[in-house]
Amino acid sequence: MRGRPKSAIDLYIIAKAKELRTEFGYSQAVLAVKLGVSDAFIGQIENPKNTSKYSSEQINKLAQIFNCSPRDFWPEKPLL
């Protein structure tokens, strides 16, 4: 594992994506196909100990998949 640990904002975005994935009934594998990544990548992102996280392009694609705005992945107020 290389890179910077996940920040509070990274964890917020990941939690929102996981919440929507669960609401839509998608497995990690199904979301991976829709997002164009490996299912292992989704598992790495959802693992808080792994440094993998969504890129801005992937957040935009997630918004398309879940029929929402990219803004829906961000908190209304800054995180401390």
Beta strands, then each sheet from edge to edge (+ up, - down):
end
